[in-house]
Amino acid sequence: MLDRTSKKSLINELVPGALYALQNTMALDGRVSAYPHNATGYSVTNCYLLKQPDAALLIDTGFGCDEPTIRGQIESLIPKTLPLSLLPLRLNEFMSIQNVEPFSAYFNVEQVYTGNPDAALWFDFGAGSDSGQDTLHRLKISTIGRDPIPIGNQGRAFLAYNAPIRLIATRWIYDEATRTLFTSDMFSHVWRQALDGPWIIEDGDPDEIDFDWLRSFLLHTRYWWLEGVDTTTLRRDIDKIFDKHDVETLAPGYGCVLRGRKTVEKHYKLMDDVLKSLDKSVAVSRYISRDEVR
């Protein structure tokens, strides 16, 4: 799936001492299902480290092929002994769960947050499982609820939501301390032609994403089914989260991180406009072939 002939990794410090994007590039050549089959250039996978003096939280664990790199990125930011919690946003996506076991064996992983009490059954990727070790059986699985979940004991907490728009079971996370909304496979629609990115868009940066780009992106990825469905409910559920929280950063699982109030507002409004245009009141659901351009 991933082209390893041209790979780069970097750590983007989004909020000093508090939030880091662990980014690893991948070539887009039709084989990456998170992007349209005709997309070219490069994108990144994003894991996020939320750091406190007494604990840390890792959102998503990355692809197995990137495990040594991501492990090194984490170890450059926190002591190996610091209590670390893991939070895969999608239990049936390799990019979320593939490194749960090796990280649990290497770091001081206290718990794994999921919506499934039997989630450890999903995490058997790694040398430990293959050799019969009981790494997975030692994991503490903490089920996510509606209440704020602390990161350490110094007052920082995050909120978890069922993703208001999704194809598979997915969580969105809001971190009030950094005003960041982690959106998994939504708002992941910005990639680059250059291997070097850049992989963050901030207020004032060039940003050519428009209505047609986002609409085409959604309809050529896992959201192909949106055309002609009831998107009014989806829009309302997304609005509830944005109305409730002050979002200054959109942190997707893939692609560029979107930072700044103007940038967030632009992409949020574009998403709403596209969803409105796809509603069953104005669009017709129909069979499409994979190669049809919409």
C-alpha positions in Angstrom: 0.0 0.0 0.0 2.7 2.5 0.9 5.6 3.6 -1.3 8.8 3.3 0.8 11.1 4.6 -1.9 10.5 8.3 -1.0 9.6 8.7 2.7 10.1 11.5 5.1 9.0 11.9 8.7 8.8 15.0 10.9 7.4 16.3 14.2 5.3 19.4 14.0 5.0 21.2 17.4 1.4 22.5 17.3 1.3 23.8 20.8 4.7 24.0 22.7 5.0 21.4 25.3 1.4 20.2 24.8 0.6 18.9 21.3 2.7 17.4 18.6 1.8 16.0 15.2 3.9 12.9 14.3 3.8 12.9 10.5 5.0 10.4 8.0 4.7 10.8 4.2 3.2 8.4 1.7 3.1 8.6 -2.1 -0.3 8.9 -3.7 -0.5 6.6 -6.7 -4.0 5.1 -6.6 -3.2 2.6 -3.9 -4.1 4.7 -0.8 -7.8 4.2 -0.1 -8.1 7.4 1.9 -7.5 9.4 -1.3 -9.1 9.5 -4.7 -7.6 6.9 -7.1 -6.4 9.6 -9.4 -4.7 11.7 -6.8 -1.0 12.3 -7.3 1.7 13.7 -5.1 2.1 13.0 -1.4 0.2 13.1 1.8 1.0 12.3 5.4 -0.3 10.0 8.1 -0.8 11.9 11.4 -0.5 10.5 14.9 -0.9 13.1 17.7 0.9 13.2 21.0 -0.8 15.1 23.8 1.8 15.8 26.4 1.6 16.6 30.1 4.3 16.6 32.7 2.9 13.5 34.4 1.4 11.6 31.4 0.8 11.6 27.7 -1.8 10.4 25.2 -1.2 9.1 21.7 -4.1 9.5 19.2 -3.7 6.7 16.6 -0.6 4.6 16.3 0.3 4.6 12.6 1.0 2.0 10.0 3.2 -0.9 11.0 5.8 -0.1 8.3 6.3 3.3 10.2 6.5 1.7 13.6 10.3 2.3 14.2 10.0 5.9 13.0 7.0 6.7 15.1 8.5 5.0 18.1 11.6 7.2 17.8 9.4 10.3 17.4 7.5 9.5 20.6 10.8 8.7 22.5 12.2 12.1 21.4 9.3 13.9 23.1 8.6 11.9 26.3 10.6 9.6 28.6 10.1 6.0 27.9 8.8 5.5 31.5 6.2 8.3 31.3 2.6 6.9 31.7 1.2 6.8 28.1 -2.4 6.1 27.0 -3.3 5.1 23.5 -6.5 6.1 21.7 -7.1 4.5 18.3 -9.9 6.5 16.6 -10.9 3.6 14.3 -10.7 0.0 15.5 -10.8 -1.5 12.0 -8.2 0.7 10.4 -4.6 -0.3 10.2 -3.4 3.3 10.5 -5.1 3.5 13.9 -4.4 0.2 15.6 -1.4 -1.5 13.9 1.2 -0.3 16.4 -0.8 -0.7 19.6 0.9 -4.0 20.6 4.6 -3.0 19.8 4.1 0.4 21.6 2.5 -1.3 24.5 5.5 -3.6 24.8 8.0 -0.8 24.5 6.5 2.2 26.4 4.8 2.5 29.8 1.3 2.1 28.3 -1.2 2.4 31.1 -4.4 1.9 29.1 -6.0 1.9 25.7 -9.1 4.0 25.2 -11.8 2.5 22.9 -15.5 2.2 22.6 -15.2 -1.6 22.7 -14.4 -3.6 25.9 -13.0 -6.5 23.8 -10.8 -4.2 21.7 -7.6 -6.1 22.6 -8.8 -8.8 20.1 -8.3 -6.3 17.3 -4.7 -5.4 18.2 -2.8 -8.7 17.4 -0.2 -7.1 15.0 3.4 -7.6 16.0 6.2 -9.9 17.0 4.7 -10.3 20.5 1.5 -11.9 19.3 3.4 -13.9 16.7 5.6 -15.4 19.4 2.8 -16.1 21.8 3.6 -13.3 24.3 0.7 -12.0 26.4 1.2 -8.3 25.7 -2.5 -7.9 24.6 -3.8 -9.7 27.6 -2.0 -7.3 29.9 -3.6 -4.3 28.3 -6.1 -2.3 30.3 -9.0 -1.4 28.0 -10.8 1.8 29.2 -14.2 2.3 27.6 -14.9 5.8 26.4 -18.0 7.5 27.7 -19.5 11.0 27.5 -17.6 12.5 30.5 -14.3 14.3 30.1 -11.3 11.9 30.3 -8.2 13.2 32.1 -4.7 13.1 30.8 -2.6 12.9 33.9 -3.6 14.6 37.2 -3.0 18.3 36.4 -6.5 19.2 35.1 -6.2 18.5 31.3 -8.9 16.4 29.8 -10.4 15.5 26.4 -13.9 14.7 25.2 -14.8 11.9 22.8 -17.6 12.0 20.3 -19.0 9.5 17.9 -18.0 11.0 14.6 -21.0 12.8 13.2 -20.1 11.7 9.7 -18.4 8.3 9.1 -18.4 5.1 7.1 -17.1 2.9 9.9 -17.1 3.3 13.7 -15.0 6.4 14.3 -14.4 8.9 17.1 -13.7 12.6 17.1 -11.7 14.0 20.0 -11.8 17.6 21.4 -8.9 18.8 23.5 -9.9 22.0 25.2 -6.4 22.8 26.4 -5.2 23.3 22.8 -8.6 24.0 21.2 -8.0 21.2 18.8 -10.6 18.9 17.2 -9.1 15.6 16.0 -11.3 14.4 13.1 -9.8 11.1 11.9 -10.7 10.6 8.2 -12.7 13.9 7.8 -11.1 17.2 6.9 -8.2 15.1 5.4 -8.7 16.6 2.0 -5.5 18.6 1.6 -2.4 16.9 0.1 0.7 18.2 -1.7 2.6 17.7 -4.9 5.9 18.0 -3.1 7.4 15.4 -0.6 8.3 18.3 1.7 4.8 19.5 2.1 4.3 21.8 3.9 1.9 19.8 6.1 0.3 22.6 8.0 -2.0 25.3 6.6 -2.3 28.4 8.9 -4.2 31.7 8.6 -2.6 33.7 5.7 -1.0 30.7 4.0 -1.9 29.9 0.4 -5.0 27.7 0.4 -6.6 26.8 -2.9 -9.1 24.3 -1.6 -12.6 25.2 -2.9 -16.1 23.8 -3.1 -15.4 21.7 -6.2 -12.2 20.2 -4.8 -13.8 19.1 -1.5 -16.9 17.8 -3.2 -14.8 15.7 -5.6 -12.6 14.5 -2.7 -15.6 13.2 -0.7 -17.3 11.5 -3.6 -14.1 9.7 -4.7 -13.1 8.3 -1.3 -15.1 6.5 1.4 -17.8 9.1 1.3 -18.9 8.2 -2.2 -22.4 7.4 -0.8 -23.2 11.0 0.3 -24.8 12.1 -3.0 -28.6 11.9 -2.6 -28.8 11.0 1.1 -30.2 12.9 4.1 -27.3 15.2 4.8 -29.3 17.6 6.9 -28.9 15.4 9.9 -25.2 15.0 9.3 -24.8 18.8 9.0 -26.7 19.4 12.2 -24.6 16.9 14.1 -21.4 18.5 12.9 -22.7 21.9 13.8 -23.4 20.8 17.4 -19.7 20.1 17.9 -18.5 23.3 16.3 -21.2 25.3 18.2 -20.2 23.8 21.5 -16.4 24.1 21.2 -13.9 26.8 20.3 -12.0 25.1 17.5 -8.7 26.7 16.5 -7.1 23.6 14.9 -8.5 20.8 12.8 -6.3 17.7 13.2 -7.1 15.0 10.7 -5.6 11.5 10.5 -4.3 12.2 7.0 -3.1 15.2 5.2 -2.5 18.8 6.2 -3.3 20.1 9.7 -5.6 23.1 9.4 -4.8 25.9 12.0 -6.2 29.3 12.8 -9.7 30.6 13.2 -10.0 31.8 9.6 -8.7 28.5 8.2 -10.9 26.4 10.3 -13.9 28.5 9.5 -13.2 28.3 5.8 -13.0 24.5 5.7 -15.9 24.0 8.1 -18.1 26.2 5.9 -16.9 24.4 2.7 -17.8 21.1 4.3 -21.3 22.4 5.2 -21.8 23.8 1.7 -20.8 20.6 0.0 -23.0 18.4 2.3 -25.9 20.8 1.7 -25.4 20.4 -2.1 -25.5 16.6 -1.8 -28.8 16.4 0.2 -31.5 14.2 -1.2 -33.7 17.3 -1.6 -31.4 18.5 -4.4 -29.4 15.5 -5.5 -30.2 12.0 -6.7 -28.6 8.9 -5.3 -27.4 6.6 -8.1 -25.0 3.8 -9.0 -21.6 5.0 -10.0 -18.5 3.2 -11.3 -15.2 3.7 -9.5 -13.7 5.6 -12.4 -16.5 8.1 -12.8 -15.3 11.6 -12.0 -17.8 13.7 -10.1 
